[in-house]
Amino acid sequence: MIPRMSPDLVRLSKFLSLVLRHEPERIGISLDPQGWVAVDDLLAAAARAGKPVTREQLDLVVATNDKKRFAFSSDGSRIRASQGHSIEIDLGLPPVVPPERLFHGTAMRFLDAIRAEGLRSQSRQHVHLSPDEETAIKVGQRHGKPVVLAVLAGTMHREGHLFYRSDNGVWLTEAVPAGYLEIPD
């Protein structure tokens, strides 16, 4: 079992999410087209920005983040966010055949819009889907009273929609039209 992250590591994880998914320029780093940045460059830029981070802290965040939000390159010299980017990044994930059903956790207050428009990526590059209902509930709880939507991913795939699976097991697709959703009453 992965230990829970301390409050300091949670803050570091949020900082990393900000600079590796949304605003690398905030600390003066540039991500390559696949979202990677050299660890040494990240650590130096974080220190210059008044957010000093040690390599040990970085290793601990990557190892203990329950959602595996970050990954090191095979040689450990680079780091990137696994998914969730609001900036243009090509994670280099090949399209894969999804399971028949995937799940999306959201809050009750969003259901009317979802019924009308389906699931859209909003400010991110992809809609994030979970392989199981339990994970989807956890995601939905972040936004209010949770509700889990079933996504007819197998049908979507057979009808030409592409799916990708990130390194941490999150399923990604461009959008989910409302007709492919099972929404509870």
C-alpha positions in Angstrom: 0.0 0.0 0.0 1.2 3.5 -0.9 1.5 5.7 2.2 -0.5 8.9 2.4 1.3 12.1 1.4 2.1 14.6 4.1 0.6 18.1 3.8 4.0 19.4 2.6 4.1 16.8 -0.2 0.5 17.5 -1.1 1.4 21.2 -1.6 4.4 20.1 -3.6 2.2 17.9 -5.8 -0.2 20.8 -6.4 2.8 23.0 -7.4 4.1 20.3 -9.7 0.6 20.0 -11.3 0.5 23.7 -11.9 3.9 23.9 -13.6 3.9 20.5 -15.4 0.3 20.6 -16.6 -0.7 24.2 -16.9 1.8 27.0 -16.4 5.5 26.0 -16.9 6.3 29.6 -17.7 5.3 30.6 -14.1 8.8 29.4 -13.0 10.5 29.9 -16.3 10.7 26.3 -17.6 9.7 25.0 -21.0 8.3 21.5 -21.6 9.2 19.6 -24.7 6.4 18.6 -27.1 5.8 15.4 -25.0 5.6 17.3 -21.7 9.0 16.4 -20.4 11.4 18.7 -18.6 14.9 17.9 -17.2 14.7 17.3 -13.5 17.7 19.5 -12.9 16.1 22.3 -14.8 12.8 21.9 -12.8 14.7 22.0 -9.5 16.8 25.0 -10.4 13.8 26.9 -11.7 11.7 26.1 -8.6 14.5 27.4 -6.4 14.8 30.6 -8.4 11.0 31.0 -8.1 11.2 30.7 -4.3 9.8 27.1 -4.2 12.9 25.1 -3.4 12.5 21.4 -3.9 15.0 18.6 -3.4 15.5 15.6 -5.6 14.5 13.4 -2.6 11.2 15.4 -2.2 10.5 15.0 -5.9 11.2 11.3 -5.8 8.8 11.0 -2.8 6.0 12.9 -4.5 6.3 10.7 -7.7 6.4 7.5 -5.6 3.6 8.3 -3.2 1.1 10.2 -5.3 -2.0 8.0 -5.1 -3.1 9.0 -8.6 0.4 8.6 -10.1 0.1 12.1 -11.6 3.8 12.3 -12.5 6.3 10.0 -14.2 10.1 10.0 -14.6 11.7 9.1 -17.8 13.3 5.6 -17.9 16.7 7.0 -16.9 15.2 9.3 -14.2 16.6 12.5 -15.8 13.3 14.0 -16.9 9.8 14.3 -15.4 6.3 15.0 -16.8 2.7 15.0 -15.7 0.9 11.8 -16.8 -2.1 13.6 -18.1 -4.4 16.6 -17.4 -2.6 19.2 -19.4 -4.3 22.4 -20.3 -1.4 23.2 -22.6 -0.8 21.4 -25.9 1.2 18.3 -25.2 1.5 15.1 -27.2 2.0 12.3 -24.6 2.8 9.9 -27.4 0.1 7.5 -26.3 -1.1 5.1 -29.0 -4.8 4.7 -29.5 -6.0 1.6 -27.7 -9.3 -0.4 -27.5 -11.1 0.5 -24.3 -13.2 -1.8 -22.2 -16.9 -1.8 -23.0 -17.7 0.5 -20.1 -15.6 3.3 -18.5 -16.8 5.7 -15.8 -16.7 9.4 -15.2 -17.1 11.0 -11.8 -18.8 14.4 -11.6 -21.0 16.4 -9.3 -24.8 16.4 -9.4 -24.9 20.1 -10.3 -23.3 19.5 -13.7 -25.8 16.9 -14.9 -28.1 19.2 -16.8 -25.2 20.5 -18.9 -23.8 17.0 -19.4 -27.2 15.7 -20.5 -27.3 18.5 -23.1 -23.7 18.6 -24.3 -22.1 15.3 -23.2 -18.6 15.4 -21.6 -16.2 17.9 -23.0 -12.5 18.4 -22.2 -13.2 21.9 -20.9 -9.7 23.5 -20.3 -7.9 20.2 -20.6 -6.8 18.3 -23.7 -9.0 15.2 -23.0 -11.9 14.0 -21.0 -10.6 11.8 -18.2 -12.4 8.4 -17.6 -11.9 5.9 -14.9 -11.7 2.1 -15.3 -13.9 1.5 -12.2 -16.8 3.2 -10.3 -14.8 3.5 -7.1 -12.2 5.7 -8.7 -15.0 7.8 -10.5 -16.7 8.4 -7.1 -13.5 9.8 -5.7 -13.1 12.1 -8.6 -16.7 13.2 -8.4 -16.4 14.0 -4.7 -13.8 16.7 -5.5 -16.6 18.7 -7.1 -19.6 18.2 -4.8 -22.1 15.5 -4.3 -20.7 12.8 -6.5 -22.5 11.0 -9.3 -21.0 8.3 -11.6 -21.7 8.2 -15.3 -21.2 5.1 -17.3 -19.5 5.7 -20.6 -20.3 3.2 -23.5 -16.7 3.2 -24.5 -16.8 0.0 -26.5 -19.6 1.4 -28.7 -17.8 4.8 -29.0 -14.7 3.0 -30.2 -16.5 0.8 -32.7 -18.1 4.0 -34.1 -14.7 5.7 -34.6 -13.8 7.5 -31.4 -10.2 7.2 -30.2 -9.2 6.3 -26.7 -5.8 6.4 -25.0 -4.6 5.0 -21.7 -2.2 7.2 -19.7 0.7 5.6 -17.8 -1.2 5.9 -14.6 -4.3 4.0 -15.9 -6.5 7.0 -16.7 -8.5 6.6 -19.9 -8.5 9.7 -22.2 -10.7 10.6 -25.1 -11.5 13.9 -26.9 -15.1 14.1 -25.9 -18.1 11.9 -24.9 -21.3 12.8 -26.7 -24.4 12.5 -24.5 -25.7 9.5 -26.5 -22.9 7.4 -25.2 -23.6 8.2 -21.5 -25.7 6.4 -19.0 -26.7 9.1 -16.6 -28.6 8.2 -13.3 -31.9 10.0 -12.7 
